[in-house]
Amino acid sequence: MPEKHLSTQFDSELSAVSTRVMEMGGLVESQIHQAIFALSQFSVEVANQVSATEPRVNTMEVDIDRELSSIIARRQPTARDLRLLIAISKTTANLERVGDEAAKIARMVRSIIESGGPRSLPANELRVAGDMASGLLRKALDAFARLDTTAAVAILKEDDLIDDEFNGFVRKLITYMMEDPRMISPSLDLLFLAKALERIGDHAKNIAEFIIYVVKGADVRHTSMEQIESVLK
């Protein structure tokens, strides 16, 4: 990820912290996969594994931020180097929130199972959205490792597909609730689960925006795709 510097020690420090971010990303990806599996299989055991991983993710975020603070204090980086360190900090914060969403899914799965919610609801269809969200996060991390702005733009566009999947699922749940009022409560549970997956896609999108910030020095948050593509020309 980082460019070469006169100080090989600085390069080593940047490489080490970047590796830690990728490790954290891999752990969070595993949480997502487990959470979706727990939902599709109604597995309390797997849901518990997701929750058990959450403290480890939280610790990694704190450790990485501590290392970033140390690097900034000792190296006093400027320009792109400083933007990179800021982006790494923001990326770890987004990864921690993805872990929170995965843990939230796990808790909801346990609640659905314990309440004896009907298994006739389309819970398994959330696997599609879950795979899309997980895949988008993987692409975002890969693009961040390479500081690939072309891939970043593709990720920003792909996030819209997750939003479309979420909207379609909401329409289906509304149909279930209209046809049978007994489905309202469990349908709302699934709605919260779908929203959690949508947020995971949003966090992947945030990471993609940080890539453009590092490379171009432009903050493209809350801007249109046309403006983003203009920055990259």
Beta strands, then each sheet from edge to edge (+ up, - down):
end
